[in-house]
């Protein structure tokens, strides 16, 4: 089951609990627009190569569409559709005035020079500039994209439409980005972890975390959890992993990654693989890499009592069924990793108002949104006896459905 199928499964399950009816189900699940483009660029060696790009705009009933842009060799239209749908429900869960979108290019950025990536990005904007924009669809960083890519998008879009910093979020601070945006997803995850641990009567100090993925989300989450008293017992990235039941020396690990480019080879523990990390002895598992990494088989071996989804769709529906039987609490992606889109909203607001918030304000506002969203989902979960994921979808579908009906069909 892929991301699109998993997202549709969760949507359908919640929609039928709500009894919205088949016609509303079809209306809310169908994307508004799907765009597929061919991107021909000249490589540094003079060769011309063509890449395929996608942008799926799922829903705009609650505001402009919002979603990341990823560069990955396995990007495809179906995956992007699933992730766009996920963004619709994620923005509704945290109640920011956006709809859902997602984009991607089939490319391995590790095989491209910086200049080649710039040409590819600008070509993508050339093909899409008429369907994105500050009041239409606002891209953001995702897998293998970063503030530099967002800067190129802003610049290229502005050549067509005039100075437009609000066309993308996750920009460099020097080009109207927001303070706190880079760490926002990890910081939002920290807030959710605090709230969950409080509800189960467990202190943060001494709680053991395993983090799969040490990119933007995983590295910031690990750093912030460690600073808050958590014990990081295992970490992995594409290069490899490391575990230590007594806890890893996070400052030393960060220094190792800075020098070598990856977790592999860190001497503060024993090596472990990506899948092995998912089953290490820990209290909280944070899958923060790619989607679909935990199926029913892996779920059977997971020893954590709490799973907090840092990545999009890391747990498949079959895994959720196993976790429910085992009594494992799963905090869904559409809440757990929504800190990024929340601060993206703050960045968009600052750009439109031509103001700049300090980081203290950004972090305080983010914490408020994440706490309120968790409390609302928890209330639905308790009152209707639903898992947190289903409760989150119930909340999101209710908000999107009401906006759709009120606007008129």
C-alpha positions in Angstrom: 0.0 0.0 0.0 1.4 3.4 -1.0 1.0 6.8 0.5 -2.0 7.7 -1.6 -3.8 4.4 -0.7 -2.9 4.8 2.9 -4.2 8.4 3.1 -7.4 7.4 1.3 -7.9 4.5 3.7 -7.7 6.8 6.7 -9.9 9.4 5.1 -12.6 6.8 4.2 -12.5 5.3 7.7 -13.1 8.6 9.4 -15.6 9.8 6.8 -17.8 6.8 7.3 -17.6 7.1 11.1 -18.9 10.6 10.5 -21.5 9.3 8.0 -20.9 12.2 5.5 -22.3 10.2 2.6 -20.7 8.9 -0.6 -21.1 12.1 -2.6 -19.3 14.2 0.0 -16.7 11.6 0.3 -16.0 11.7 -3.4 -16.1 15.5 -3.4 -13.5 15.9 -0.6 -11.1 13.2 -1.7 -10.8 14.2 -5.4 -8.0 16.6 -6.3 -8.7 20.0 -7.7 -5.9 19.9 -10.2 -3.0 17.6 -11.2 -0.1 19.0 -13.3 2.7 16.9 -14.9 5.5 18.7 -16.7 8.6 17.8 -18.6 11.7 19.7 -17.6 14.5 19.8 -20.2 17.8 21.3 -19.0 21.4 21.4 -20.2 23.8 19.7 -17.8 27.2 21.1 -17.1 28.8 18.7 -19.6 26.6 20.0 -22.4 24.2 17.0 -22.4 20.5 17.7 -22.4 18.4 15.7 -20.0 14.7 15.7 -19.4 13.1 15.3 -16.0 9.5 14.8 -15.0 7.9 17.2 -12.4 4.5 17.0 -10.7 2.3 19.4 -8.7 -1.0 18.2 -7.3 -3.4 20.8 -5.9 -5.9 18.9 -3.7 -8.2 21.4 -2.0 -8.6 25.2 -1.7 -11.8 25.4 0.3 -10.0 26.8 3.4 -7.5 29.0 1.6 -4.5 28.9 -0.8 -3.0 25.5 -1.2 0.2 24.6 0.6 2.6 21.8 0.3 6.3 20.9 -0.1 8.4 20.2 -3.1 10.6 17.2 -3.1 13.5 16.1 -5.3 13.8 12.3 -5.3 14.3 9.6 -7.9 11.1 7.8 -6.8 8.7 10.7 -7.0 5.6 9.8 -9.0 2.2 11.2 -9.5 0.3 8.8 -7.2 2.7 9.5 -4.3 2.4 13.3 -4.8 -1.4 13.0 -4.9 -1.4 11.1 -1.6 0.9 13.7 0.0 -1.3 16.6 -1.3 -4.3 15.0 0.2 -2.4 14.6 3.5 -1.6 18.3 3.4 -5.3 19.2 3.2 -6.0 17.3 6.4 -2.8 18.5 8.1 -3.5 22.2 7.6 -7.1 21.6 8.8 -5.9 19.8 11.9 -3.8 22.8 13.1 -6.5 25.2 11.7 -4.3 27.3 9.5 -6.1 28.9 6.5 -4.6 26.7 3.8 -5.6 23.8 1.6 -3.4 21.0 0.5 -0.9 20.6 -2.4 2.4 18.8 -3.0 5.0 18.7 -5.7 8.1 16.8 -6.8 10.6 16.2 -9.5 12.0 12.7 -10.4 15.7 13.4 -9.9 18.6 12.2 -7.7 19.9 15.6 -6.5 23.1 13.9 -5.2 24.1 13.3 -8.9 23.5 17.0 -9.8 25.7 20.0 -9.4 24.4 23.2 -7.7 24.1 25.0 -11.0 22.2 22.0 -12.5 19.7 22.0 -9.6 19.2 25.8 -10.1 18.5 25.4 -13.8 16.1 22.5 -13.0 14.3 24.5 -10.3 13.9 27.6 -12.5 12.6 25.5 -15.4 10.0 24.0 -13.0 8.8 27.5 -12.1 8.7 28.4 -15.8 6.2 25.6 -16.2 4.1 26.2 -13.1 4.2 30.0 -12.4 0.7 30.5 -13.7 -0.9 28.0 -11.2 1.1 28.9 -8.1 1.3 32.1 -6.1 0.8 33.8 -2.7 -3.0 33.5 -3.0 -3.1 30.2 -5.0 -0.5 27.6 -4.1 2.6 28.2 -1.9 5.4 25.6 -2.1 7.9 24.8 0.7 10.9 22.7 1.3 10.5 18.9 1.5 12.8 15.9 0.9 16.1 17.0 -0.7 15.0 20.6 -1.1 16.0 23.5 1.2 16.0 27.3 1.6 18.3 27.8 -1.4 15.8 26.0 -3.6 13.0 28.2 -2.2 15.1 31.3 -3.0 15.4 30.2 -6.6 11.7 29.7 -6.8 10.9 33.1 -5.3 13.3 34.8 -7.7 12.1 33.0 -10.9 8.4 33.5 -10.0 9.1 37.2 -9.3 10.5 37.6 -12.8 7.0 36.9 -14.1 4.8 38.5 -11.4 6.9 41.1 -9.6 8.5 41.0 -6.2 6.7 38.1 -4.5 8.4 36.7 -1.3 5.1 35.1 -0.2 5.1 32.6 -3.1 7.1 30.2 -1.1 8.0 29.5 2.5 11.1 28.1 4.1 13.2 30.8 2.5 16.6 32.0 3.8 16.3 34.7 6.4 18.0 37.1 4.1 15.2 36.7 1.6 12.2 37.2 3.9 12.2 33.7 5.6 10.9 33.3 9.1 13.0 32.8 12.2 12.3 29.4 13.7 11.2 27.9 10.4 14.1 25.5 9.9 13.5 23.8 13.3 9.7 24.2 13.3 8.8 20.6 12.4 11.1 19.2 15.1 9.9 21.8 17.6 6.3 21.0 17.0 7.1 17.3 17.4 8.8 18.2 20.8 5.6 19.9 22.0 3.4 16.9 21.0 5.8 14.5 22.8 5.6 16.6 25.9 1.8 16.6 25.8 1.6 12.8 25.2 4.0 12.0 27.9 2.1 14.2 30.3 -1.1 12.4 29.5 0.4 9.0 30.1 2.0 10.3 33.4 5.6 10.0 32.2 8.3 12.8 32.6 10.4 13.8 29.6 13.6 13.4 31.6 14.9 9.9 31.2 12.4 8.9 28.5 14.2 6.9 25.8 13.8 7.9 22.2 14.8 6.3 18.9 14.8 8.5 15.9 14.9 7.1 12.3 16.0 9.8 9.9 18.5 12.5 10.8 17.6 15.1 8.2 15.8 18.4 9.0 13.0 16.8 11.0 14.9 14.1 12.8 18.0 16.0 13.7 16.1 19.0 15.1 13.7 16.7 17.0 16.6 14.7 18.5 18.4 17.9 19.5 15.4 19.4 21.2 14.3 16.2 22.9 17.8 15.8 24.2 17.9 19.4 25.5 14.5 18.8 27.2 15.9 15.8 29.2 15.1 13.0 26.8 17.6 10.1 26.2 18.3 9.4 22.5 19.2 5.7 22.4 19.3 5.3 18.6 19.6 7.4 15.4 19.9 6.5 11.7 20.1 8.2 8.3 20.7 7.0 4.8 24.3 6.2 5.6 23.7 4.0 8.6 22.7 4.1 12.2 24.0 3.9 15.7 22.5 2.8 19.0 23.5 3.0 22.7 21.1 1.8 25.4 22.7 4.3 27.8 22.1 7.2 25.5 24.0 8.8 22.7 26.3 11.8 23.1 24.2 14.1 20.9 26.7 17.0 20.6 29.4 14.6 19.6 27.1 12.9 17.1 26.2 16.3 15.5 29.9 17.1 15.2 30.5 13.7 13.5 27.7 14.3 11.0 29.0 17.8 10.3 32.5 16.4 9.5 31.5 13.2 7.6 28.1 14.0 6.2 26.3 11.1 7.9 25.7 9.0 11.1 27.7 6.0 9.8 31.0 5.5 11.6 30.0 7.4 14.8 31.9 5.7 17.7 29.6 6.4 20.5 27.6 3.2 20.2 27.1 0.1 18.1 26.1 0.2 14.4 22.4 -0.5 13.5 20.5 -0.5 10.2 17.4 1.6 9.3 15.0 -1.2 9.9 16.8 -2.4 13.0 16.4 1.0 14.6 12.6 0.7 14.4 12.7 -2.3 16.7 15.3 -1.1 19.3 14.3 -1.1 23.0 13.0 2.4 23.6 9.9 4.2 25.1 9.1 6.5 22.1 9.9 5.7 18.4 10.1 8.7 16.0 10.1 7.5 12.4 11.2 10.7 10.6 12.6 9.4 7.3 10.4 8.4 4.4 6.9 6.9 4.2 5.8 3.3 4.4 8.7 2.1 6.6 6.5 0.3 9.2 4.3 -2.4 7.9 2.5 -5.1 9.9 5.6 -7.3 10.2 7.8 -4.5 11.5 5.0 -3.3 13.8 5.0 -6.7 15.5 8.6 -6.2 16.5 8.4 -2.6 17.6 9.1 -2.4 21.3 8.2 1.3 21.9 5.0 2.1 23.6 4.5 5.3 21.8 5.1 6.1 18.1 5.3 9.7 17.0 5.2 10.1 13.2 7.9 12.7 12.2 7.7 11.6 8.5 4.6 11.6 6.3 2.8 8.3 6.4 5.6 6.2 7.9 3.1 3.7 9.3 0.9 1.7 7.0 -2.7 0.9 8.0 -1.9 -2.7 8.7 0.7 -1.5 11.2 -1.9 0.7 12.9 -4.0 -2.5 13.4 -1.1 -4.3 15.0 -0.3 -1.3 17.2 -3.9 -1.0 18.4 -3.9 -4.7 19.4 -0.5 -4.2 21.2 -1.7 -1.0 23.0 0.9 1.1 21.3 -0.1 4.8 21.1 0.4 6.3 17.6 0.5 10.1 17.2 -0.4 10.7 13.5 1.7 12.6 11.0 -1.0 15.1 10.3 -0.5 16.4 13.9 3.0 15.3 14.9 4.9 16.9 12.0 2.5 19.9 11.4 4.9 22.3 13.1 6.5 23.0 9.7 3.4 24.1 7.9 2.3 26.1 11.0 5.4 28.2 10.9 5.2 28.3 7.1 1.8 30.0 7.7 3.6 32.5 10.1 6.2 33.2 7.4 3.5 33.8 4.8 1.7 36.2 7.2 4.9 38.1 7.8 5.6 38.4 4.1 2.1 39.7 3.3 2.3 42.2 6.1 5.9 43.2 5.5 6.9 42.5 9.1 9.4 40.2 10.8 8.7 38.4 14.1 11.4 37.5 16.5 12.1 33.8 17.2 10.6 33.9 20.7 7.2 34.9 19.3 7.4 32.3 16.5 8.1 29.5 19.0 5.5 30.7 21.4 2.8 30.8 18.7 3.8 27.4 17.4 3.6 25.8 20.9 0.1 27.3 21.3 -1.1 25.9 18.0 0.3 22.5 18.6 -1.1 22.2 22.2 -4.5 23.4 21.1 -4.6 20.9 18.2 -3.5 18.0 20.4 -6.1 18.8 23.0 -8.9 19.0 20.4 -7.9 15.7 18.9 -7.6 14.1 22.3 -11.0 15.3 23.3 -12.5 13.7 20.1 -10.5 10.5 20.7 -11.8 10.2 24.3 -15.4 11.2 23.6 -15.8 8.9 20.6 -13.4 6.1 21.7 -11.3 6.5 18.6 -7.5 6.2 17.9 -5.7 9.5 17.7 -5.3 9.2 13.9 -9.0 8.6 13.3 -9.8 11.5 15.6 -7.5 13.8 13.7 -9.1 12.9 10.4 -12.6 13.5 12.0 -11.5 16.9 13.1 -9.9 17.7 9.7 -12.8 16.4 7.5 -15.3 18.4 9.6 -13.4 21.6 9.1 -12.9 21.1 5.3 -16.4 19.8 4.8 -18.0 22.7 6.5 -15.9 25.2 4.5 -16.8 23.5 1.3 -20.5 23.5 2.0 -20.5 27.1 3.2 -18.7 28.4 0.2 -21.2 26.6 -2.1 -20.6 23.8 -4.6 
